[in-house]
Amino acid sequence: MLVDMLLDYFKLVILLSIPQALIHIWLTFELWGLKPMLHYRKLILYAVVNSLIVDLDIWSVTMPVHMLTSTCLNFIVMFFVFRSFGNRKMLIVFLSNLALLLLVELLCTPLLQLVYGPSARDLMIDYYLLQRLSGYAAVGFIFFCISRYLEKRNFIFFHRLYQYLASIKQTRGREILLLTLFQAFLLGILFYIGLEQKQRYTEMTYNILIYALVVLTFGAFFFTIRLLVNIREEAVRKTQDIYVEELGKMFTSIRGQRHDFLNHVQVMSSMLRMNKIDRLRSYMEDIVKEAQIDSEIISHPTPALAAFIQAKKEMAITRNIDFTYEIPNSLDIESSIKSIDLVKIMGNLVDNAFDESDMLPMEQRLVHLSIRLSDGMLEIEVRNQGRLLSEQDKSMIILPGYTTKKSGHSGLGLAIVHERVQFYKGLLDIESWEEKGTSILVTLPQR
């Protein structure tokens, strides 16, 4: 009896479990662009060890229990085999591989029912090896073809998603991800319970299992919605804080100008006493020109814009950056975008340009902001000198967590801009030239 069980166990492991595990983990690596050929030894080791361990209780426990124990053992094996990847990347691989396993079961069940009829339910539960192998082999071949196809193609979407998941820093973002995966896991348990014969449980046990899983699923869904609402409220609060901070900087700048005015009067008085009329005229013209510029922006009909420009001018002076702007007074900006979102977009674009300028010699630190109307569209453009962005950088730079800068930057600036642009159904265009620098153009339709 024991010999027969061991023989059946090794048949299951060698003919089904190891090939299935290897194809799944290989496809998972290929999907995320992790170059499975570079890690083939670890992939084979994982497939063999995982298959030997997780199937030990396959004939002695019910399907939901086996699913729970195999998931835990799968995680432990993956942790020890791929721990050099780092916890976050290893967790991404584990969860996506788990989702792939669930997908296989969902695909194999109707396939076996199509071939063997209603008795497929018993095949899935009682582990008739050859019949199961026929279904899994077909799905495995499909996954193998997908893996080969992905190897020849470069799908930027999956690479973006992987970079986002690997670099996500927001606690609430992680909570939403975990809750979503928890819901998928609960649905998988429901699926397996549905496959099992109801007679395996008492009426009360069966009902308790079903109701408990349904309640847990709805509970996870409720907390997911609650977290999404909280994230939105936090984003609004953060933007309001930025808005208030920019206003405060503007008033500080105005108070500083009042203080400087006394110094200017003293200098002009001294020049007049010394009879240096030409120098006095030139000095006064410079003061008048600067005062006119400040007066124009301060009197702009969009107060948030005026506060923003004043704050960035002061920042540019302290960082030795030549910051210029072109903003018509008659421009009705709030017909296209809320002031709070305007500050969010401009702030991230200009801050990124300033950060890039900090790495350049002083004579090359040029940043220009332009806001204009063109063909009924509001255009916000920021240009700066700096490094040439590659095509990959231009496509990846809007991804949360992706940055071309040194460590210490979150990589969220352009991701925030991109999210707001999409909200207003606008366009975001990034151009980069070796001599001219980089230009980022946001185009928003007028409401």
C-alpha positions as CSV (number, residue, x, y, z in Angstrom):
1,M,0.0,0.0,0.0
2,L,2.8,2.4,1.0
3,V,4.8,1.5,-2.1
4,D,1.8,2.1,-4.4
5,M,1.2,5.5,-2.8
6,L,4.9,6.5,-3.2
7,L,4.8,5.3,-6.8
8,D,1.7,7.4,-7.5
9,Y,3.2,10.3,-5.7
10,F,6.4,10.3,-7.8
11,K,4.4,9.8,-11.0
12,L,2.4,12.9,-10.1
13,V,5.5,14.9,-9.3
14,I,7.6,13.9,-12.3
15,L,4.9,13.8,-15.0
16,L,2.7,16.7,-13.9
17,S,3.9,18.9,-11.0
18,I,7.5,19.6,-12.0
19,P,6.7,20.5,-15.7
20,Q,3.7,22.5,-14.6
21,A,5.7,24.5,-12.0
22,L,8.6,25.1,-14.4
23,I,6.3,26.4,-17.2
24,H,4.5,28.6,-14.7
25,I,7.5,30.2,-13.1
26,W,9.2,30.5,-16.5
27,L,6.2,32.4,-17.9
28,T,6.1,34.6,-14.8
29,F,9.7,35.6,-15.3
30,E,9.2,36.2,-19.0
31,L,6.1,38.2,-18.4
32,W,7.9,40.7,-16.1
33,G,11.0,40.8,-18.4
34,L,13.2,39.1,-15.8
35,K,15.2,37.1,-18.4
36,P,14.5,33.5,-17.3
37,M,17.5,32.1,-19.2
38,L,19.8,34.0,-16.8
39,H,18.1,32.3,-13.8
40,Y,17.3,28.9,-15.3
41,R,19.1,27.0,-12.5
42,K,17.1,28.7,-9.8
43,L,13.9,28.2,-11.8
44,I,14.6,24.4,-12.2
45,L,15.5,24.2,-8.5
46,Y,12.3,26.0,-7.5
47,A,10.1,23.7,-9.7
48,V,11.6,20.5,-8.4
49,V,11.7,21.4,-4.7
50,N,8.3,23.1,-4.7
51,S,6.7,20.1,-6.5
52,L,8.2,17.6,-4.1
53,I,7.0,19.5,-1.0
54,V,3.6,20.8,-1.9
55,D,2.2,17.5,-3.1
56,L,3.0,15.6,0.1
57,D,-0.5,16.0,1.5
58,I,-2.4,15.8,-1.7
59,W,-4.3,12.5,-0.9
60,S,-4.8,13.1,2.8
61,V,-6.5,16.4,3.1
62,T,-9.5,18.2,1.5
63,M,-8.9,20.6,-1.4
64,P,-9.2,23.9,0.5
65,V,-6.8,22.7,3.1
66,H,-4.3,21.5,0.5
67,M,-4.6,24.8,-1.3
68,L,-3.8,26.7,1.9
69,T,-0.8,24.5,2.8
70,S,0.5,24.5,-0.7
71,T,0.4,28.3,-0.9
72,C,2.3,28.6,2.4
73,L,4.9,26.0,1.3
74,N,5.2,27.6,-2.1
75,F,6.0,31.0,-0.5
76,I,8.7,29.4,1.8
77,V,10.4,27.7,-1.2
78,M,10.3,30.8,-3.3
79,F,11.7,32.9,-0.5
80,F,14.7,30.7,-0.1
81,V,15.4,30.2,-3.8
82,F,14.8,33.8,-4.9
83,R,15.8,35.7,-1.7
84,S,18.6,37.5,-3.6
85,F,16.0,39.3,-5.6
86,G,14.9,41.3,-2.5
87,N,11.6,40.9,-0.6
88,R,9.5,43.1,-2.8
89,K,10.5,41.7,-6.1
90,M,10.2,38.1,-4.7
91,L,6.7,38.9,-3.5
92,I,5.7,40.2,-6.9
93,V,6.9,37.0,-8.5
94,F,5.2,34.8,-5.9
95,L,1.8,36.6,-6.2
96,S,1.8,36.6,-10.0
97,N,2.8,33.0,-10.1
98,L,0.0,32.2,-7.7
99,A,-2.4,34.0,-9.9
100,L,-1.2,32.1,-12.8
101,L,-1.7,28.8,-11.0
102,L,-5.3,29.8,-10.2
103,L,-5.8,30.7,-13.9
104,V,-4.6,27.3,-15.0
105,E,-7.1,25.5,-12.7
106,L,-9.9,27.7,-14.1
107,L,-8.9,26.9,-17.6
108,C,-8.4,23.1,-17.1
109,T,-11.7,22.5,-15.5
110,P,-13.9,23.4,-18.4
111,L,-11.4,21.7,-20.8
112,L,-11.7,18.4,-18.9
113,Q,-15.5,18.8,-18.7
114,L,-15.6,19.3,-22.4
115,V,-13.5,16.1,-23.1
116,Y,-14.7,13.8,-20.3
117,G,-18.2,15.2,-19.5
118,P,-19.5,15.9,-16.0
119,S,-17.2,13.3,-14.5
120,A,-14.4,15.9,-14.9
121,R,-15.3,17.1,-11.4
122,D,-14.2,13.8,-10.0
123,L,-11.1,13.8,-12.1
124,M,-10.0,17.2,-10.6
125,I,-10.7,16.0,-7.0
126,D,-9.5,12.4,-7.1
127,Y,-6.4,13.0,-9.2
128,Y,-6.6,10.6,-12.0
129,L,-3.2,11.3,-13.4
130,L,-3.5,10.6,-17.1
131,Q,-6.8,12.3,-17.5
132,R,-5.5,15.4,-15.6
133,L,-2.3,15.3,-17.6
134,S,-4.2,15.5,-20.8
135,G,-5.9,18.8,-19.7
136,Y,-2.8,20.3,-18.1
137,A,-0.6,19.4,-21.1
138,A,-2.8,21.4,-23.4
139,V,-2.8,24.5,-21.2
140,G,0.9,24.1,-20.5
141,F,1.6,24.0,-24.2
142,I,-0.4,27.2,-24.7
143,F,1.6,28.9,-21.8
144,F,4.9,27.6,-23.4
145,C,4.0,29.3,-26.7
146,I,3.1,32.5,-24.9
147,S,6.4,32.4,-23.1
148,R,8.3,32.0,-26.3
149,Y,6.3,34.8,-27.9
150,L,7.1,37.1,-25.0
151,E,10.8,36.2,-25.2
152,K,10.8,37.6,-28.8
153,R,8.7,40.7,-28.1
154,N,9.3,43.5,-25.6
155,F,5.9,44.5,-24.0
156,I,6.6,47.8,-22.3
157,F,3.3,47.7,-20.3
158,F,4.4,44.7,-18.2
159,H,7.8,46.2,-17.6
160,R,6.1,49.4,-16.5
161,L,3.8,47.5,-14.2
162,Y,6.6,45.6,-12.7
163,Q,8.7,48.7,-12.1
164,Y,5.6,50.3,-10.4
165,L,5.0,47.3,-8.1
166,A,8.7,47.0,-7.3
167,S,9.0,50.7,-6.3
168,I,5.6,51.4,-4.8
169,K,6.2,53.3,-1.6
170,Q,2.7,54.4,-0.5
171,T,1.4,52.2,2.3
172,R,-2.2,52.5,1.1
173,G,-1.1,51.4,-2.4
174,R,0.4,48.2,-0.9
175,E,-2.8,47.6,1.2
176,I,-5.0,47.9,-1.9
177,L,-2.8,45.4,-3.8
178,L,-2.8,42.9,-0.9
179,L,-6.6,43.2,-0.5
180,T,-7.1,42.6,-4.2
181,L,-4.9,39.5,-4.1
182,F,-6.7,38.4,-1.0
183,Q,-10.0,38.6,-2.8
184,A,-8.6,36.5,-5.7
185,F,-7.4,33.9,-3.2
186,L,-10.8,33.7,-1.6
187,L,-12.5,33.3,-5.0
188,G,-10.0,30.5,-5.7
189,I,-11.0,28.7,-2.5
190,L,-14.7,29.1,-3.4
191,F,-13.9,27.6,-6.8
192,Y,-12.3,24.5,-5.3
193,I,-15.0,24.0,-2.7
194,G,-17.5,24.2,-5.6
195,L,-15.5,21.4,-7.3
196,E,-15.7,19.1,-4.3
197,Q,-18.6,16.9,-3.7
198,K,-20.9,18.5,-1.1
199,Q,-21.2,15.1,0.6
200,R,-17.6,15.5,1.9
201,Y,-19.0,18.1,4.3
202,T,-21.9,18.2,6.7
203,E,-24.7,20.6,5.7
204,M,-23.8,23.0,8.4
205,T,-20.0,22.9,7.6
206,Y,-20.6,23.5,4.0
207,N,-22.9,26.4,4.6
208,I,-20.5,28.0,7.1
209,L,-17.7,27.7,4.7
210,I,-19.6,29.3,1.8
211,Y,-21.1,32.1,4.0
212,A,-17.7,32.9,5.7
213,L,-15.9,33.1,2.3
214,V,-18.6,35.4,0.9
215,V,-18.5,37.7,3.9
216,L,-14.7,37.8,3.8
217,T,-14.8,38.7,0.1
218,F,-17.3,41.5,0.6
219,G,-15.3,42.7,3.6
220,A,-12.1,42.9,1.5
221,F,-14.1,44.7,-1.3
222,F,-15.4,47.2,1.2
223,F,-12.0,48.0,2.7
224,T,-10.6,48.4,-0.8
225,I,-13.2,51.0,-1.7
226,R,-12.5,52.7,1.6
227,L,-8.8,52.9,0.9
228,L,-9.4,54.3,-2.5
229,V,-11.5,57.1,-1.0
230,N,-8.8,57.8,1.6
231,I,-6.1,58.0,-1.1
232,R,-8.1,60.5,-3.0
233,E,-8.7,62.6,0.1
234,E,-5.0,62.5,1.0
235,A,-4.0,63.6,-2.5
236,V,-6.4,66.6,-2.2
237,R,-4.9,67.5,1.2
238,K,-1.4,67.3,0.0
239,T,-2.2,69.5,-3.0
240,Q,-3.9,72.1,-0.8
241,D,-0.8,72.1,1.5
242,I,1.3,72.9,-1.6
243,Y,-1.1,75.6,-2.6
244,V,-1.0,77.3,0.8
245,E,2.8,76.9,0.9
246,E,3.2,78.7,-2.5
247,L,0.9,81.5,-1.3
248,G,3.0,81.9,1.8
249,K,6.2,82.1,-0.3
250,M,4.6,84.8,-2.4
251,F,3.7,87.0,0.6
252,T,7.2,86.5,2.0
253,S,8.6,87.6,-1.4
254,I,6.4,90.7,-1.3
255,R,7.5,91.6,2.2
256,G,11.1,91.1,1.0
257,Q,10.5,93.5,-1.9
258,R,9.2,96.2,0.5
259,H,12.4,95.8,2.5
260,D,14.5,96.0,-0.7
261,F,12.7,99.1,-1.8
262,L,14.3,101.1,1.0
263,N,17.7,99.9,-0.1
264,H,17.0,101.0,-3.7
265,V,15.9,104.4,-2.5
266,Q,19.1,104.9,-0.6
267,V,21.2,103.8,-3.5
268,M,19.4,106.2,-5.9
269,S,19.7,109.0,-3.4
270,S,23.5,108.4,-3.2
271,M,23.8,108.4,-7.0
272,L,21.9,111.6,-7.2
273,R,24.1,113.3,-4.6
274,M,27.2,112.1,-6.5
275,N,25.7,113.5,-9.8
276,K,25.9,110.1,-11.5
277,I,22.9,110.7,-13.6
278,D,23.5,108.1,-16.3
279,R,24.1,105.4,-13.7
280,L,21.0,106.5,-11.9
281,R,18.9,106.4,-15.0
282,S,20.1,102.8,-15.8
283,Y,19.5,101.7,-12.3
284,M,16.0,103.1,-12.2
285,E,15.1,101.5,-15.5
286,D,16.1,98.1,-14.2
287,I,14.0,98.6,-11.0
288,V,11.0,99.8,-13.1
289,K,11.3,96.8,-15.4
290,E,11.5,94.3,-12.5
291,A,8.6,96.0,-10.7
292,Q,6.5,95.9,-13.9
293,I,7.1,92.1,-14.3
294,D,6.3,91.5,-10.6
295,S,3.2,93.7,-10.8
296,E,1.9,91.9,-13.9
297,I,2.2,88.4,-12.4
298,I,0.9,89.5,-9.0
299,S,-2.2,91.0,-10.6
300,H,-2.9,87.9,-12.7
301,P,-6.6,86.8,-12.5
302,T,-5.4,83.4,-11.3
303,P,-4.0,84.0,-7.7
304,A,-2.6,80.4,-7.5
305,L,-0.6,81.0,-10.7
306,A,0.8,84.3,-9.3
307,A,1.8,82.7,-6.1
308,F,3.4,79.9,-7.9
309,I,5.5,82.1,-10.2
310,Q,6.7,84.3,-7.3
311,A,7.7,81.3,-5.2
312,K,9.6,79.6,-8.1
313,K,11.4,82.9,-8.9
314,E,12.7,83.1,-5.4
315,M,13.8,79.4,-5.6
316,A,15.5,80.0,-8.9
317,I,17.5,82.9,-7.5
318,T,18.8,80.8,-4.6
319,R,19.7,77.9,-7.0
320,N,21.4,80.2,-9.6
321,I,18.8,79.2,-12.3
322,D,17.7,81.6,-15.0
323,F,13.9,81.0,-14.7
324,T,11.7,82.8,-17.3
325,Y,8.0,82.5,-18.0
326,E,5.5,83.6,-20.6
327,I,1.9,83.9,-19.3
328,P,-0.6,86.3,-20.9
329,N,-2.7,88.3,-18.3
330,S,-5.9,87.8,-20.3
331,L,-5.6,84.0,-20.2
332,D,-8.6,82.3,-18.6
333,I,-6.9,79.3,-17.2
334,E,-9.6,78.1,-14.8
335,S,-11.9,77.4,-17.8
336,S,-9.6,74.4,-18.5
337,I,-8.3,73.3,-15.2
338,K,-8.8,73.8,-11.5
339,S,-6.2,76.0,-9.8
340,I,-5.2,73.3,-7.4
341,D,-4.4,70.9,-10.3
342,L,-2.7,73.6,-12.2
343,V,-0.2,74.1,-9.3
344,K,0.2,70.3,-9.1
345,I,1.1,70.0,-12.8
346,M,3.3,73.1,-13.0
347,G,5.0,72.4,-9.7
348,N,6.2,69.0,-10.7
349,L,7.3,70.0,-14.1
350,V,9.2,73.0,-12.9
351,D,10.7,71.2,-9.9
352,N,12.0,68.4,-12.3
353,A,13.5,71.1,-14.6
354,F,15.2,72.7,-11.6
355,D,16.6,69.4,-10.4
356,E,18.0,68.7,-13.8
357,S,19.5,72.2,-14.0
358,D,21.3,71.8,-10.7
359,M,23.6,69.3,-12.4
360,L,24.6,71.7,-15.1
361,P,27.2,74.6,-15.2
362,M,25.6,77.9,-14.1
363,E,25.6,79.4,-17.6
364,Q,23.4,76.4,-18.9
365,R,20.8,76.6,-16.1
366,L,17.9,77.8,-18.2
367,V,14.3,76.9,-17.4
368,H,11.3,78.4,-19.3
369,L,7.6,78.1,-18.5
370,S,5.0,78.9,-21.1
371,I,1.3,78.9,-20.8
372,R,-0.8,79.7,-23.9
373,L,-4.0,79.0,-25.8
374,S,-3.7,77.2,-29.1
375,D,-6.7,76.1,-31.2
376,G,-9.0,76.1,-28.2
377,M,-6.5,74.0,-26.1
378,L,-4.6,75.2,-23.1
379,E,-0.9,74.4,-23.4
380,I,1.6,74.3,-20.5
381,E,5.2,73.8,-21.6
382,V,8.4,73.6,-19.6
383,R,11.7,73.6,-21.3
384,N,15.2,73.1,-19.8
385,Q,18.7,72.2,-20.7
386,G,20.0,68.8,-19.6
387,R,20.7,65.3,-20.6
388,L,19.2,63.6,-23.7
389,L,16.4,61.3,-22.7
390,S,16.3,58.0,-24.5
391,E,13.1,56.6,-26.0
392,Q,12.9,54.1,-23.1
393,D,13.3,57.0,-20.6
394,K,10.5,59.0,-22.3
395,S,8.1,56.0,-22.2
396,M,9.0,55.0,-18.7
397,I,9.4,58.4,-17.0
398,I,5.7,58.7,-16.3
399,L,5.7,55.5,-14.4
400,P,5.5,55.9,-10.6
401,G,8.8,55.1,-9.0
402,Y,10.8,55.4,-12.2
403,T,13.5,58.1,-12.2
404,T,16.5,59.1,-14.2
405,K,17.9,61.1,-11.3
406,K,20.2,59.9,-8.5
407,S,19.0,58.3,-5.3
408,G,16.8,60.3,-3.0
409,H,14.1,61.1,-5.6
410,S,10.7,59.3,-5.4
411,G,10.1,59.2,-9.1
412,L,6.5,60.3,-8.6
413,G,6.5,63.8,-10.2
414,L,5.7,63.0,-13.8
415,A,3.4,60.2,-12.7
416,I,1.3,62.7,-10.8
417,V,1.3,65.0,-13.9
418,H,0.3,62.1,-16.1
419,E,-2.6,61.2,-13.8
420,R,-3.9,64.7,-13.8
421,V,-3.6,65.1,-17.6
422,Q,-5.5,61.9,-18.1
423,F,-8.2,63.1,-15.6
424,Y,-8.7,66.2,-17.8
425,K,-8.6,64.0,-21.0
426,G,-5.5,65.9,-22.2
427,L,-2.2,64.9,-23.8
428,L,1.4,64.7,-22.4
429,D,4.2,65.0,-24.9
430,I,7.9,64.6,-24.0
431,E,10.6,65.7,-26.4
432,S,14.4,65.7,-25.9
433,W,17.3,66.9,-28.0
434,E,21.0,66.8,-27.3
435,E,21.5,70.5,-28.0
436,K,18.1,72.0,-27.1
437,G,17.5,70.0,-24.0
438,T,14.1,68.6,-22.9
439,S,10.6,70.0,-23.5
440,I,7.4,68.7,-21.8
441,L,4.1,69.8,-23.2
442,V,0.8,69.4,-21.5
443,T,-2.3,70.0,-23.6
444,L,-5.7,70.3,-22.0
445,P,-9.1,70.9,-23.6
446,Q,-11.1,73.9,-22.5
447,R,-14.2,72.9,-20.5
